[in-house]
Amino acid sequence: MAQRWLILGAGGHGRSVADAIASNGDQVVGFLDDGQPIGTLVNGIPVLGALSLAWELDRVFAGSDQAPPPGQVVVAIGNPTLRQTWQ
């Protein structure tokens, strides 16, 4: 069964991770990113909000057409220091 993923970071690294996930037959349901407005499509996948929403996934997905929250979250922030912090 395909897994549902949320990616933290919608930059180049996040796009590469999204491509890898999709090539495995899984689904990326969205990105969280501080530098992109909500609703921006990145590789056809929406930015759902800021990184800080990672702690409130139930609220992010409540009442959305993509509920429930994804079962998998990956940190794909290009800046290694920031990526380490989020991991």
Protein Blocks (a to p, Z undefined) as FASTA:
>chain_A
ZZddddehjbfklmmmmmmmmmnopacfbdcdfkbcehiagehiacfbdfklmmmmmmmm
gopakbccdfbdcdfbfblmlmmmmZZ
